[in-house]
Amino acid sequence: MKTSAVQGVTASVRLRTPYLLFVGDAPSAPYAKTAFGIRDWAPDDCLGQMRLTGSAVDLGLPDMSPEFAAAAGAGSLVIGVAPVGGKIPPEWTSTLRRALAAGLDVVSGMHTSLAEVDGLAEVASRTGSALIDVRLPQHQYPVATGRRRGGKRLLTVGTDCALGKKYTALAVARALQERGVPATFRATGQTGIMIAGSGIAMDAIVSDFVAGAAEALSPDAPADHWDVIEGQGSLFHPSYAAVTLGLLHGSQPDELVLCHDPTRTHIKALPDFPTPDLRVAADRYLEAARLTNPDVRLAGVSLNTSGLDAEECERVLKETAERLDVPCFDPMKNALDGLLARVLGA
């Protein structure tokens, strides 16, 4: 069982593990990034996968039916794909009903409430299984105060969406913990919540209260404790900059890690908006963050080098580190020693 009994986080989820990861008929990894994220960062919580077709993306986990997974000890079927628009397709309904009837909770990170899906609430009521919408806020949050809080905070920010802010935050939190530093990963999106078992989906919060929700997510803490906060959106994305700015102000970060994909020339799916220069991006984030923490610093740059060969990767990492004068790394390939030394003052 994963619970979110984390001090200061008023919105909580309670997720029964292990998981049966549902990937539907997703044709490739980008369509099932939630499932892949859970598999990569919470492998001990993953019992199997369920695919609707043989051509669906393979997580490398055993294929299981809801009934078999329940008999093997699974606690929840987790929807690991996110269709365009965040709606649950009608063709999934029978599978979700089967999962509930087998005794599994159904966990979703989409905008559509599970209770709105035909028949699910009735089956859940009859079987005692739970419908868990991790993206939909269950509580109201106050307006942010900007009050300085105890403890330390690191926030990942990005030049665009979907380029490694979550993975970077998870990697940094893990690296700090491995060094014996008190650190907590703070999830701000549905996949992160499913990995951590707690958090607040910032893109589902009414805009006036995003900064207040971020304050609740990273409350007062001991002086040596680090909250490593998953970033959302980008200040340079015309669709999602609002949630980025609210999260930035409410998080009150001491350190920023700027995330970037060096192969992108424009904001994803928006060719009229070029990706910003890294120096410009760093300066804009620091300027905005100083509203609630005048002492904020750029701790490092995290590059998603999955599209580069080994020689290009080494060159780009070196050039970026020299240009911005901070540690530069790919969290999936490199040790984080340089970043930790800067963050911890070692």
C-alpha positions as CSV (number, residue, x, y, z in Angstrom):
1,M,0.0,0.0,0.0
2,K,1.3,3.4,-0.9
3,T,-0.1,6.3,1.1
4,S,0.3,10.0,1.0
5,A,0.5,10.7,4.7
6,V,3.1,13.4,4.0
7,Q,3.2,16.4,6.3
8,G,1.7,19.5,4.8
9,V,0.1,17.8,1.8
10,T,-3.6,18.2,2.3
11,A,-4.7,16.5,-0.9
12,S,-4.0,12.8,-0.4
13,V,-4.3,9.6,-2.4
14,R,-4.1,6.1,-1.1
15,L,-2.9,3.6,-3.7
16,R,-3.0,-0.1,-3.3
17,T,0.1,-1.8,-4.6
18,P,1.3,-3.8,-6.5
19,Y,0.0,-2.4,-9.8
20,L,-1.4,-3.9,-13.0
21,L,-0.4,-1.3,-15.6
22,F,-3.0,-0.8,-18.3
23,V,-1.7,0.3,-21.6
24,G,-4.7,-0.3,-23.8
25,D,-3.8,-0.3,-27.5
26,A,-1.1,2.4,-27.2
27,P,1.2,1.9,-30.2
28,S,4.5,3.3,-28.7
29,A,6.2,4.5,-25.6
30,P,5.2,8.2,-25.9
31,Y,1.5,7.3,-25.7
32,A,2.1,5.3,-22.5
33,K,4.6,7.5,-20.7
34,T,2.7,7.2,-17.4
35,A,3.1,3.4,-17.5
36,F,6.8,3.7,-18.5
37,G,7.4,6.2,-15.7
38,I,5.9,4.0,-13.1
39,R,7.8,1.0,-14.4
40,D,11.1,2.9,-14.4
41,W,10.8,4.5,-11.0
42,A,8.6,2.2,-9.0
43,P,9.5,-1.2,-10.4
44,D,8.8,-3.0,-7.1
45,D,5.2,-1.8,-7.3
46,C,4.6,-3.3,-10.8
47,L,3.2,-6.8,-11.0
48,G,2.2,-6.9,-14.7
49,Q,0.7,-5.2,-17.7
50,M,-2.6,-5.5,-19.5
51,R,-2.7,-4.8,-23.3
52,L,-5.9,-4.8,-25.4
53,T,-4.1,-5.9,-28.5
54,G,-0.9,-7.8,-29.3
55,S,0.5,-4.8,-31.2
56,A,0.2,-2.5,-28.2
57,V,3.5,-1.2,-26.6
58,D,5.2,-3.7,-24.4
59,L,6.5,-2.6,-20.9
60,G,8.5,-5.9,-20.5
61,L,6.2,-7.0,-17.7
62,P,4.1,-10.2,-17.7
63,D,0.8,-9.9,-19.5
64,M,-2.1,-10.4,-17.1
65,S,-5.9,-10.2,-17.0
66,P,-7.5,-8.3,-14.2
67,E,-8.7,-11.6,-12.7
68,F,-5.2,-13.2,-12.8
69,A,-3.6,-10.1,-11.4
70,A,-6.0,-9.9,-8.5
71,A,-5.4,-13.6,-7.7
72,A,-1.6,-12.9,-7.8
73,G,-2.0,-10.1,-5.2
74,A,-2.4,-6.9,-7.3
75,G,-4.1,-4.0,-5.5
76,S,-4.9,-1.6,-8.4
77,L,-5.2,-1.4,-12.1
78,V,-3.5,1.8,-13.1
79,I,-4.4,3.5,-16.4
80,G,-1.0,4.1,-17.9
81,V,-2.0,5.9,-21.1
82,A,-3.4,9.3,-21.6
83,P,-5.6,9.8,-24.8
84,V,-5.8,13.2,-26.4
85,G,-8.3,15.3,-24.4
86,G,-7.9,13.2,-21.2
87,K,-11.1,11.3,-21.8
88,I,-11.6,7.6,-21.2
89,P,-12.6,5.8,-24.4
90,P,-15.8,3.8,-24.4
91,E,-13.9,0.7,-25.4
92,W,-12.0,0.6,-22.1
93,T,-15.2,0.4,-20.0
94,S,-15.6,-3.4,-20.0
95,T,-12.0,-3.8,-18.9
96,L,-12.3,-1.3,-16.1
97,R,-15.5,-3.0,-14.9
98,R,-13.7,-6.4,-14.9
99,A,-10.9,-4.9,-12.8
100,L,-13.4,-3.6,-10.2
101,A,-15.3,-6.9,-10.2
102,A,-12.1,-8.7,-9.6
103,G,-11.4,-6.6,-6.5
104,L,-8.9,-4.2,-7.9
105,D,-9.0,-0.4,-7.4
106,V,-8.9,1.6,-10.6
107,V,-6.5,4.5,-10.6
108,S,-6.6,7.2,-13.3
109,G,-4.7,10.4,-13.9
110,M,-7.0,11.8,-16.6
111,H,-9.3,14.8,-16.6
112,T,-12.4,12.6,-16.9
113,S,-13.7,11.4,-13.5
114,L,-13.9,7.6,-13.3
115,A,-17.3,8.0,-11.7
116,E,-18.6,9.5,-14.9
117,V,-17.8,6.3,-16.9
118,D,-20.9,4.3,-17.4
119,G,-21.4,1.6,-14.7
120,L,-18.1,2.0,-12.9
121,A,-19.5,3.7,-9.8
122,E,-22.1,0.9,-9.4
123,V,-19.6,-1.9,-9.7
124,A,-17.2,-0.2,-7.3
125,S,-20.0,0.3,-4.8
126,R,-21.0,-3.4,-5.1
127,T,-17.5,-4.8,-4.8
128,G,-16.0,-2.3,-2.4
129,S,-13.2,-1.4,-4.8
130,A,-12.2,2.2,-5.2
131,L,-12.2,4.7,-8.0
132,I,-9.2,6.9,-7.6
133,D,-8.7,10.0,-9.7
134,V,-5.3,11.3,-8.8
135,R,-5.5,14.3,-11.1
136,L,-8.8,15.7,-9.8
137,P,-8.4,17.9,-6.6
138,Q,-10.3,16.7,-3.6
139,H,-9.6,19.7,-1.5
140,Q,-9.6,23.5,-1.8
141,Y,-6.3,25.4,-1.4
142,P,-5.7,28.8,0.1
143,V,-4.3,31.7,-1.8
144,A,-0.5,31.8,-1.5
145,T,1.1,34.0,1.1
146,G,4.7,34.1,-0.1
147,R,5.8,33.5,3.4
148,R,9.4,32.2,3.7
149,R,9.3,28.6,4.9
150,G,11.9,26.4,6.6
151,G,13.8,23.7,4.8
152,K,15.4,23.7,1.3
153,R,13.7,23.3,-2.0
154,L,14.9,22.4,-5.5
155,L,12.6,22.8,-8.5
156,T,13.1,21.4,-12.0
157,V,12.0,23.8,-14.8
158,G,12.2,23.5,-18.5
159,T,12.5,25.1,-21.9
160,D,9.5,23.0,-23.0
161,C,7.1,20.3,-21.9
162,A,7.8,16.6,-21.8
163,L,11.6,16.7,-21.8
164,G,12.7,15.3,-18.4
165,K,11.6,17.5,-15.5
166,K,10.0,14.5,-13.6
167,Y,12.8,12.1,-14.3
168,T,15.4,14.8,-13.3
169,A,13.6,15.5,-10.0
170,L,13.3,11.8,-9.2
171,A,17.0,11.3,-10.0
172,V,18.0,14.2,-7.8
173,A,15.9,13.0,-4.9
174,R,17.3,9.5,-5.1
175,A,20.9,10.8,-5.3
176,L,20.3,13.0,-2.2
177,Q,18.8,10.1,-0.3
178,E,21.7,7.8,-1.3
179,R,24.0,10.3,0.3
180,G,22.0,10.2,3.5
181,V,20.5,13.7,3.0
182,P,16.9,14.0,4.1
183,A,15.0,14.5,0.8
184,T,11.4,14.1,-0.5
185,F,10.3,13.9,-4.1
186,R,7.2,16.2,-4.4
187,A,5.0,15.1,-7.3
188,T,3.0,17.7,-9.3
189,G,1.6,15.5,-12.1
190,Q,-0.4,12.3,-12.3
191,T,2.5,10.0,-13.1
192,G,4.7,11.4,-10.3
193,I,1.8,10.9,-7.9
194,M,1.4,7.3,-8.9
195,I,5.1,6.8,-8.5
196,A,5.4,8.5,-5.1
197,G,1.9,7.8,-3.8
198,S,1.4,11.4,-3.0
199,G,1.3,14.9,-4.5
200,I,-0.9,17.5,-6.1
201,A,-1.7,17.6,-9.8
202,M,-1.1,21.3,-10.4
203,D,-2.7,21.5,-13.8
204,A,-6.0,20.6,-12.3
205,I,-5.9,23.5,-9.7
206,V,-7.8,26.7,-10.4
207,S,-5.2,29.3,-11.4
208,D,-5.7,31.6,-8.4
209,F,-4.7,28.8,-6.1
210,V,-1.8,27.1,-7.9
211,A,0.8,28.9,-5.9
212,G,-1.1,28.2,-2.7
213,A,-1.2,24.5,-3.6
214,A,2.6,24.6,-4.2
215,E,3.1,26.1,-0.7
216,A,1.0,23.2,0.7
217,L,3.0,20.7,-1.2
218,S,6.3,21.8,0.2
219,P,5.6,23.0,3.7
220,D,7.9,24.1,6.5
221,A,10.6,21.5,7.1
222,P,13.8,21.1,9.1
223,A,16.7,23.2,7.9
224,D,18.6,20.2,6.4
225,H,15.6,18.7,4.6
226,W,15.3,19.0,0.8
227,D,12.0,19.0,-1.1
228,V,12.8,18.1,-4.7
229,I,9.8,19.4,-6.7
230,E,8.7,18.1,-10.0
231,G,8.3,20.9,-12.5
232,Q,5.3,21.4,-14.9
233,G,5.0,23.1,-18.3
234,S,7.4,25.8,-19.3
235,L,7.5,29.6,-19.0
236,F,8.0,29.6,-22.8
237,H,5.0,27.4,-23.7
238,P,2.1,29.6,-24.8
239,S,-0.4,27.0,-23.5
240,Y,1.0,26.0,-20.1
241,A,3.1,28.9,-18.9
242,A,0.5,29.8,-16.3
243,V,0.8,26.7,-14.2
244,T,4.6,26.9,-14.5
245,L,4.7,30.4,-13.0
246,G,2.3,29.6,-10.2
247,L,4.3,26.5,-9.3
248,L,7.5,28.5,-9.4
249,H,6.2,31.2,-7.0
250,G,4.6,28.8,-4.6
251,S,7.6,26.4,-4.5
252,Q,9.9,29.2,-3.4
253,P,12.9,27.2,-4.7
254,D,16.4,27.7,-3.4
255,E,17.9,25.9,-6.4
256,L,16.6,25.5,-10.0
257,V,17.6,22.8,-12.4
258,L,16.9,23.8,-16.0
259,C,15.8,20.9,-18.2
260,H,16.3,20.9,-22.0
261,D,16.3,18.7,-25.1
262,P,19.1,20.0,-27.3
263,T,17.5,18.4,-30.4
264,R,14.4,20.6,-30.3
265,T,14.2,23.7,-32.4
266,H,10.7,24.8,-31.4
267,I,8.2,24.2,-28.7
268,K,6.7,20.7,-29.1
269,A,3.8,20.8,-31.6
270,L,4.1,24.6,-32.0
271,P,6.5,25.4,-34.8
272,D,5.9,29.1,-34.6
273,F,7.5,29.2,-31.1
274,P,11.3,28.5,-31.1
275,T,12.9,26.9,-28.1
276,P,14.6,29.6,-26.0
277,D,18.3,30.1,-25.7
278,L,19.5,28.4,-22.5
279,R,21.0,31.6,-21.0
280,V,17.8,33.5,-21.7
281,A,15.7,30.7,-20.2
282,A,17.8,30.5,-17.1
283,D,17.7,34.3,-16.6
284,R,13.9,34.4,-17.0
285,Y,13.3,31.6,-14.5
286,L,15.6,33.2,-12.0
287,E,14.0,36.6,-12.4
288,A,10.5,35.1,-11.9
289,A,11.6,32.9,-8.9
290,R,13.1,35.9,-7.1
291,L,9.6,37.2,-6.3
292,T,9.4,34.7,-3.4
293,N,13.0,33.8,-2.9
294,P,15.6,36.5,-3.7
295,D,18.4,34.1,-3.1
296,V,17.4,31.5,-5.7
297,R,20.3,30.1,-7.8
298,L,20.7,28.0,-11.0
299,A,22.1,24.7,-9.7
300,G,22.6,23.0,-13.0
301,V,21.3,22.0,-16.4
302,S,19.7,18.6,-17.1
303,L,19.9,17.6,-20.8
304,N,17.8,14.9,-22.4
305,T,20.4,13.5,-24.8
306,S,18.4,10.5,-25.9
307,G,18.5,11.8,-29.5
308,L,22.3,12.2,-29.6
309,D,25.1,9.8,-30.2
310,A,27.8,9.3,-27.6
311,E,30.2,11.9,-29.2
312,E,27.5,14.5,-29.6
313,C,26.3,13.9,-26.1
314,E,29.7,14.5,-24.5
315,R,30.3,17.6,-26.6
316,V,26.9,19.2,-25.8
317,L,27.2,18.5,-22.1
318,K,30.7,20.0,-21.9
319,E,29.8,23.1,-24.0
320,T,26.6,23.7,-21.9
321,A,28.4,23.4,-18.6
322,E,31.1,25.9,-19.8
323,R,28.6,28.4,-21.2
324,L,26.3,28.5,-18.1
325,D,29.1,27.8,-15.6
326,V,27.1,25.2,-13.8
327,P,27.1,21.3,-13.7
328,C,25.4,19.8,-16.8
329,F,24.3,16.2,-17.0
330,D,21.8,13.7,-18.4
331,P,20.1,12.1,-15.3
332,M,19.7,8.8,-17.2
333,K,23.4,8.6,-18.1
334,N,25.5,10.6,-15.8
335,A,26.3,10.7,-12.0
336,L,25.0,13.8,-10.3
337,D,28.1,14.4,-8.2
338,G,28.8,17.9,-9.6
339,L,25.2,19.0,-9.0
340,L,25.1,17.6,-5.5
341,A,28.4,19.3,-4.7
342,R,27.0,22.7,-5.8
343,V,23.6,22.2,-4.0
344,L,25.1,20.9,-0.8
345,G,28.0,23.3,-0.8
346,A,30.5,20.4,-0.6
